[in-house]
């Protein structure tokens, strides 16, 4: 039995098996063991789930053999509210929420949840939209991920009205209210992404007949200027400081060092690092292939000794055994590829802060901008920079002309001299 592999105390085993979720906890424990969780972590997860028992019904009703997503989420919500009233620490609530998330993951994998009966009402609408984007707009997987995130925010804001009947009552004023409330506190890129997603979603609704009039023009237009900003990247000394401050004596440090080394050496996007597969590294011919993103070109570049050593150190000593083809995986069980761009950006931000580098931006893009700036200062042409960065159009690299100080000195006007009257 799985529980005996984790617990030795007969009293504890008896209590777990007499729990209303006793049969489910046995399977959950076995699932955690199969996915490589340590015994101490399994004990914590089972202990956290025990907090929810009294919110899942009267324990005197006996052991439950089935449960729904709504049951688990409602019980966690009730427990969180109770903790807030008693002044419990927010960290404890987050840990219980993490255990609940793992429990739901197990129930889905085991087919113990009736997803069709308890599915969010907006999910069929979102699935149809993403299918339409893939089939008729030929959207890439990266675009679909961003669109899914944006439209999920919108349909959650709509609530019960996120249905074909509810969409027919949608007004331009409501669309504008949502976008304005969302745009507050968001950066320019996030606002533009939501703007594009909303307009394509509303056009989809018109084609599907959910909306009887075009509402995509109701999404406010934000005035932006091309090349209005200056690329802000890390200098070479700052990037080197970040690399030196990464502790490579543990699994997480070896993985993070290899990630930052790739960003620094090649100036690739964070999404290209996340998508890097084991087969993309050609050890025989010393080449590494980065698949194009955002409509860009693939880049096959030389595998430098520094990058090769950092990758080998991670692959041989720290990459967990996993069937996924991606190079970089999560270090905590169950091991899987880094799920979102924000997960890689948070890794980079953590090490930039730890190195004490004062930068207004702390995502993976600062290494890309820094790489392009270094190439420019070394005398490389914009065409060469665009090719290395994987840009399909040369105009995409024009932003770096603003930091080409050598060329700017030739077009700068002399400072006018003051003339005495």
N, C-alpha and C positions, 0 to 999 in steps of 0.2 A: 504494500500500500504506500502511496506517495507521502501521506502525512507522517508515517513512521520514519521516513528518510530525513525529515526535517525536525520533528519534535520527538523527545524521549520521555517527557513527563506523562504518565498515564492520565493524570487529571486534566492536563491540557488537551490531550487527544480526545478524551471523553467529551469535554466542553465543545470542541470544534465539531465533533460528529453529531452532537445533540443540538447544534445551532440550526435555526430555520434554514440556513443555506448549506447545511452539512454536506449533502451529496455534491453540490456545486463546488464547494471548497476543496473536496478531494480531487476533482478533475482540474480545478484551477491550479492547485499545487503541482499536480503532475505536468500540466502545460508549462508552468514556470520552470520546472526542472529540465524539461526537454529543450527549452529556449535558452538555457545557460545561465539562469539567474542563480546567484549564490544563496545558500541556506539562510544567511542572516537577512538578506533582502526579502526572501519569501516570508520569513517570520513577520517582517514589518508590514508587508502587503496584507497578510491574513489578519494581523492585529488591527490595521486600519479598517478593513472591511467589517470587523466585528462591531465597530461604532454604528454601522448602518442597520444592524439587525432590528433594533426596536422601532425603526422608521419603516421597515418593510412589512409590518404587520405584527400581530400579537405572537410572541414565541410559543404560546400555548396551542396555537393552531397546528403545530407540527412542522416537520421538515418539508420544505418546498423543493419540488423537482424542476420547476421552470420559473422564469422571470422575464420581464420585459425591460426594454431600454427606459421606458417611461417610469417604471418602478424604481430603477437604480438612480436615475437623474432626480426624481422627486425626493427620494430618501436623502440623497447627498445635499440637495437644496435645503431640506428641513434641518439636517444636521449642521450645515454651515450657518444657518440663521440662529440655531441654538448656541453654537460656539461664539458667534458675535455678541450675543446677549450676555454670555458669561465671561466675556473678555479674553477668550482663547487667542493665542498668537496666530497671525495670518499664515505663518510658515507651516503650522500644523494642518491648517485647512488645505493648503496647497499639496502637502504630502498625502493627505487622505484622497484628494482629488486625483492625484497621480495613480494611486492604487485602484481607484474606481475606473479610471481610463484603462488600466491594464486588465481589469476584470471584464469590462465590456469587450475588449479586444479578444479575450479568451472565449466569451460567449458567442461572438460573431464567428470566430474560426471554427468553433465546435458545432455551429448550426443550432444553437440553443435559443436564438432570438428570432421572433417572427418579424422580420424587417418590413414586410409588406403591410402588416397591420399597424405598426407603430412608426412608420416612416414620416418624416417631416412633410407637411403638405406642399412645401415649395420644392422638394427634391425632384419630382417628375418634371416640373417646369424647367429647373436648372439642367437636368440631364438632356432634355429635348433641345435646349439652347446650345449646349456644348456639342451635341451630335450635329446640329445644323452648322455650327462654326467649322467643325472638322470636315463635313461632307461638301458644303457649298462654298465656304470661305477658305478652305484649305489651310486652316490655322495649324501652326506647329504645336507640339506638346507644351512648350514653354508659354506660348500665347494662351493656350487653353487653361493652363494653371493660373495665370494672372487673371484671365477673364472670370474663371470660376470663383476666385477669391473676391473680386469686386462685386459680381452679381449676387453672391451669397450675402454680402453686407446689405445690398439693396432689398432682397426678398425678405431678409430677417427684419429689416426696418418696416416693410409692408405688413409683416405679421400674417394674420388670417386672410388678408386680402391678396396674398400671393397665389392666387388661383386664376384660371381663365375668366371666371365671372367677376372676380375682384378687379382684375386688370381692366375690364371694360369700364369701370367707374374711375379709373385713374385720370387725374387732371394735370395740366401743365404746372399748376401751382404746387401740387404735391411733389412732383419731380424736382422742381426748383428748390423746394424746402429741404428735401433730402440732400441734394448736392451741396447746398450752402452749408448745412449742418456738418456734412462729411468733410468739406474742404477746410473748415476751420481747424487749425492745428496740423494740417497735412502739408507736406512739401509739394513743390511744383510737379515732380514726376508722378507722385501718387494722385494728384488732382487730374492730371492729363490722362492717366491710365483709367481712372474711374469715368472720366468724360467719354473716352472711346468705348469703354465697355457698356456704359448705359445706352449710348446711341446705337450700337450694334444690337443690343438686347431689345430695344424698343422697335427697331426695324424688323427683327425676327418676330416679335409679337404681332406686328401688322401682317406679315406674310402668313402667319399661322391663324390669323383671324381672331386672336385674343383681344386686339385693339382695333377699333374701326376707323381710326384716323392717325396720321403720322405724328408722333410725339417726340421724335428724336431731336427736333429743333428746340424743344422746351429745355433741353440740358444747357445750362449757361455756358457761354463761350468765355474762356479766360484768355486775355490778351498776353501773348508771349512773343518774344523777339528772338529770332535765330541768332546764335552766337552771342547772346547777351551776357553770358557769364564767362568767367575765367576758370580754366581747369585748375583744380586745387589738388595737387598730389603731394606725396611725401618726397622729400629730398633723398638723395642717396644715403646720406649719413643717418637720417631718421629711419629709413627702411632697414638699414643694417643694424641699428639699435634695436628695432623690434625683433629681428631675427636672433640677435645675441641674447635677448631677455627671455626667450622661450626655453623652458626647462625640458630637456630631451631625455631625462632619466626615467620617464614613465610613458605609458602607452598613449595617453592623450597628448603629451608634449611632442612625441615623435610624429604623430599624425598632424598636429597643428603646424609643426615646423616644416613638414613637407608641403603642406598647403600654402603657407606664406612664402616659401621658397619658389614655388611655381608662379605665384602672383607677382613676386618681385622680379624673377628672371625673364618671364615671357610677357607680362602685362596682359594676361588673358582675363576674361570676365570670371566672376565667381561661379556663374552657371556652367561655364566650360570646365572648371575644375571639378564641380560636383558630377558632371556627366562623363568625366574621364574614365574609360574602361581599361581593364588590365591589358586587353589586346591592342590598345592604342599606343602602348609603350613598346617600341621596337628595340630590344636590347642588343640585337645582333648588329644592326646598322646605326645604332645610336641616334634614333629619331623618336620624336613624340608627336602625336597627332591630337590636335584640339578641334573638335567638331564646331562648325560655325553656329553662331546664335544671333538672334535678332536680325535674321536675313543676311548675315555676313558669310564669308567664305571659310572653308576649312583651312587650318594652318598646320603644316608639317614642319617642325622646327628641330634643330640639332638638340640632342640630349646632353646638356652640359654635365661635367663631373660633379658639381655641387648638387644639382637636381637629382642626378642618378644615385648619389650616395644617400641623400635624404629619403628618396623613395625606397631604396633597398633596406635602409634601416627600419622604416615603417613596415614594409611588406614582410620582412623576415622576422621581426621581433614584436610587432604591435598590432598588425591587422588581424582581427578575430576571424576564425574559420567561418566562411559564409559562401553560399552559392551565387550571390549577387555578383555581376560582372564589374560593378563600379569599384574604383580603387579605394575611395575613402568611405568608411562606414562609421556608424556610431560606435563608441567604445563601450557603452553600457548595453547590457542584454535587454531585449533580443537585438542582435546586431542587424542593421539594415542601412541602406544608403542615406546620406544626409537628405532629409525630406524637402526642405524649402531653402530658398535663397537666403532667407533671414537666419537660418541656422549657421550657414557659413559666414555671413556678415557678423553675427554675434561672436564667432570665434576670432575673427580678425579684430573686431572692436576691443575684445577683452585683452588681447596682447598689445594693442596700441596703447591702451590705458595703462597697462602694467609697465610698459616701457617709458611712461611719462612723456610721450610725444603729444605736443599741443597742436591738434589739427581740428579744424571745424567739422570735417567729415571723417568718419572712422570706419567706413565700410570697405569692401574689397576694391571698390573703384579707385581709391586713393593710390593704390599700387599701380593700377593701369595708367592713370594720369601721370604719375611719377615716372613710369617707364617711358612713355611717349616724350615727356619733357627731356629726359636724359638723352634719348636718341636725337632729339632736335639739337641740343647743345653740343652733341658730338659731331654735328655736321651732316646727319642723314637727311635725305629729302622727305617731303611730305608723302610722296609716292611710296617710298620704302617703309615709312611708318605705317601708312594705311595697309600695306601688304602684310606686315608682321602682325598688326592688330586684327587682321581679318576683315577690314572694311571693304565692302563691295564697291563703294563710290568714294572717290577722292575727296569730295566735298565734306564728307563726315569728319575728316581729319583737319579741316580748316580752323577748328577751334584752337588748335595748338599754335597757330600763327601768333596768338596773343602773348605767348610766352617765348617767342623766338626773338630774344633781345638783340641778337647780333643783326638780324634783318631790320628790326625796328629802328636801330640807330641810323640806318641809311635813309629812312623816310621821316625822321623826326625833324621838326622845324627848329631853327635856332631861337633861343629865348630873346625876345625883343629887348633892346637896350632902351633905357630911359633917356629921353632927350630933354635937355634944359631949355626952358622957354626963352 
